Amino acid sequence: MIENESKKILVEVVGLKQYFDIQTGFLKSKKLKAVDGISFKINQGETLGLVGESGCGKTTAGRSLLHLYEPTAGQIFFNEQEIKTKEDIENFRQNASMVFQDPYSSLNPRMTIGDIIGEPLDVHHLYATKEERSARIRELMELVGLSSEHATRYAHEFSGGQRQRVGIARALAVSPQLIVCDEPVSALDVSIQAQIINMFEDLQAKLGLTYLFIAHDLLVVRHISDKIAVMYLGEIVETAYTEELFKSPLHPYTKSLMSAVPSPDPKTARTSQRIVLTGDVPSPLAKPSGCPFRTRCPQAHERCISEKPELREITADHFASCHLLDDL
């Protein structure tokens, strides 16, 4: 991918694969290809949105990036240094953190809010005295719009939006450069979603954060992302700058996703046609030969069965993997 030369690349992922062994019978197993050779780059201070329907491998990609799962194959670079050894991973985790999807299950119900936020400080020994720890916890709570008086309360005493703010404060505790946001607003009410998204943007502007923002809601991703990568069945099928992708989607799967986005303009809404895909998403245990999307693509032909398309640059900074684009 061609990046803006004036901006520093903070994260680069090359050929990342994450396979899981699934038991299919007595002493038999198959590889579930959750993530199958994806590559992307994120510039410092920018947001890459990772979208796709449920089960496409978005969350697994984010967790593999942070080595919460040990990647099956591929390379991960952070600040131009490859993350390989145990020491590399430990150093990386002091510069990268994660905000999880479910604010109800991602917080320990037996710990106070103060201890939940302070746990990364304990793990990485980021304070000298208890007073310094308490001051840092208060600072983090105020940063995400929580009162420091809430530090002694427990997670069940808070609403979903407040719990997600606690999760964000915990992610900020190590002063990270990168935050992987795993569908951080999908479990929240729409009105609360807007508040959390705005807070993510404010924190990015204030702290210079870089985000990998995983979501299935294209309107949310459009609002917050500089670039978008579209995943299908463990692979990235298209990536481009946000407005370019919405203006001129190239891959048939991306076009289908875009057609499902509601338009606020009544005239556009009346004239736009929904592209409904037939069939179900194939199992990652038995991926189709050739193009992974061919079993649902209305324009698939013989070449799609026998030959897998490469993710390549079709127009400036716009990449897609589809044989139908050969003439562009």
N, C-alpha and C positions, 0 to 999 in steps of 0.2 A: 504494500500500500504506500502511496506517496503522501507524506505528511508535510505540513507547513514547516519550512526550514527554520523559521524564526522562533518556533516553539520547541521546547525540550520534550522528548519522549520520556515519560516517567515509567510506564509499564509496557512491556512487549511480550506477547505470548506467541510462540511458534509451534505449530503442530501439536497442540495439547490434546491428549487422549485420556479418557477415564473409562476403563472397562471394569465391570464387576462380574465375578463368577457366580452364576445362578444354577442351583441344583435342578436338574430336569428329570432325574430318576436315580436309581440305586447306583452310586459311584459314577454318575454321569453329570456333567455340567456344561453350560454354554456361556459364552461371553456376551454380557449385555453392554452394548456400546453406547453408553450414556452421552459421552462427548467423544467425537470421532475426528480428531485432527483439525481443530480450529486455530486460527491465527488472528490477532488483532493488536493494535497499538492505542495507547491513550496518552495524549499530551498532558503535561503538568497544568493543573488548574482547570481542566476541562472534564466534561461528563460524556461517557459512552453509554448509550442506552442499549440493553440487550433484550430483545423481544422475541416472542414466539408463543405458540399455544402450550398448554400444560403438557408436561412430559417431554419437551423438546431438548432438555438438558441445560437450561439456563442456570438453575440453582447449583447443579453439579459443577458447572464451569466456574462459577464464583467461588465455591468451596475448594475446588481443586487449585484455583489461583492462589488461595491463601494457605494451601497445603493442609487444609482440614481433612481432605482426602489425599493420599499419596498418589500423584499422577502416574498413570500407566506409561505414558511416553510424552515427549515434547519438552520444550524449554520455556522457562519463565525468567524474564529479565526485569530488574527493578533498578532504576538509575544506572542503566547500562551494565549492571553486574548480574550474572546468572545465579539464580537461587538453586543451589545443589546440596550443600552439606547441612547437617543439623544446626551448625552455628549460623549459616546463611539464613535458615528458616527462622531462628530465634531473633536475629537482627531485623529480618523482614517484618516480623509480627510486632515489632516496636514501632514500625512505620506504616503498618496497614492493619485495618480492623474491619469488623462487619456489623451491620445492622440487620437483624433477622426479621423474618416475615411476621411471625405471630407474637405480638407483645404480651400475650397471655401465658404462653409456654416457654418463652425465652428468658424469663426472669425467675430466679429462685424464690419460691414463696416463703421460705424460712429465713431469708436474709432481709435486713432493712434496706431501704433505698440507698442510704449512704454507703452501706457495705457492698451493695451490688455495683455502684458506680466506682467505689474505691478498690474493687478486686483487681483490676488491671494494674493499679498503682502498687498493690501488694506483690503481685506476680513478678513485675519487672523492677521492683525496688526503686520506685521513682520518688521517694521522699526520705527525709532524714529524721524528722520527728513526727509525733502524732498530731501536733498542731499544724504542721505543714500539710499533712494528709487531709485533715479536716478543712483547711482553707482551700485546698485544691478541689475537694468535693463540692464545697459551697460555690466556688467559681464555676464549676462545670454545670451545676444545677441552674444557676442564674443564666448561663449561656444558652440553655435550651428552654428557658421560660418557666422554670420550676422554682418554688420558694425553698430557701435553705431550711425552713422550719419543717419541711416534709422528710428530711433525712432520716428521722427515726421511725417513720411509718413503713408499712409493708405493701407489696405490690397489689394485693387484693383490694386495698383501700383506694385505688386509683382507677380512673377511666382508661379506655383503650388508648386514646390519644396521649394521655399523661404517661402511660406505661411505655409507649413508643419513644417519648421524650427521654425517659430514663435509659432506654436502650441506646439512644443516640448519645446521651451524656457518657455512658459507659464506653462507647466506641471512641469518643473523643479523649478519653482519659490519658492515652499514651501519646497524645499530640501527633496523630498520624498524618501522613501525606496522602494516603489512599484509603478510601472507605468503599467497601463492597456493600451495596444496598440491595438486599434480597427481598423484592416486593414489599417495601417497608410501609406502604399505605393500603395494600389490598384488603386488610382485615379491618379497616377503619371506615367510619361514616364519611360520606362525600364532603361534608362541610369541614370535618377534621382533616381529611386528606389535603385540602387546599392549604391549611395552616402548616402542616408538616412539610409539604413541598416547598412552600415559601421559606420555611426555616432552613431547609437544606440549601436553598439558594443563598440565603443570607450568610450562613456559616461558610459556604464556599467562597463568597466574596470577602468575608472577614478574615478567614484563616488560610485561604489559598488551597483549599482541598481539591482533590481529584476523585471523581466518583466512577465506579462501574455500577450503573443503575439498572437492576434487573426487574422487569415488569411485563405484564401482558396487556396493560391498558395503554393503547397507543397515544391517547390524548395526554396522559400524564407524562409519558416518555417524550413526546414532542415538546412539551412545555419546559422540561428541565435539561434535555440532552443537546450537546453540540453535534454529536454524531450518533447514528443508530446502526446496530448490527442485527440482522434478522436471522434467527436460528430455526432450523427444521430438522428433526430426527438426528440431533447431535451434531449438526454441521451448520456453519454460517453460509447462507445462500445469497445474501446481499448486504452491503454496507455502504453508507454514504453520509454526507452532512445532512442534518435533519430536514431542512427545508427542501433540499434537492430530492431526498427520498420521498417526501410527501408530494412534491410537484411532479416527479417523473419516476415512479417505481418501475423497475425493469423485470424482476423475476415474477413468474405467475403466482407464486405463493404470497409474495409481498403485495401484489395487486389485490389478491383476495382479502388479505388482512386490511388493507386500506379501504376497500369497498364497504367494510363493516363498521367503519368509523362514522358516527353520526355527524351530519353537517349542520351548523347553526343557521345557515342561509337557506330559507325555504325553497328558493328557486333551484339551488344546487341539489338540495335533498330530493326534489321531485324528479330531476333529470338523471340523477346518478343511479346506476344499476348495481345491485348487490351480486358479487361473484360467489356463488355457493359451491363449495367443493364437494364432490361425491366420495363416498367411501370413508373408511376410518384411517387414522394414522397407523402405519405399519409398526409392528413391535420392534424395538431396538435389539431384540434377540434374533430377529430374522430380517435384516434390512434388505430391501430390494437391490437387485443388481443395477449397475449403471447409476442413473440419477435417482437420489433417494425420494424425490417428489413425483416420479413418473407415474406411480399407481393412482395418483389423484389429479394429475395435470390433464386438463382437457385438450392440450395441444401436443401431448407426448407422441413420439414416433420411434421408429426402429433404433435409431442411434441412441436414444435415451435409455434403451434397455441394455445395450451392450457397452456403452462408454460413459464413464462418469465425467461430468463437466467440471472444469477447473474454475476456481474463483479468480476472476481476472478483471482488469480495469477496462470498463466499457467506454465511459467518458471520464473526464478529469475528476479524480478522487471518488469515483462511483464504481464499485466493484460488484459483480454478480456472477453466479455460476449457472448458466443455462445455455444449451446448444442453440436455442431459438434466437439468441442474440449474436450469432456469428456474423451476420450481415451489417451490424451496427458499427 
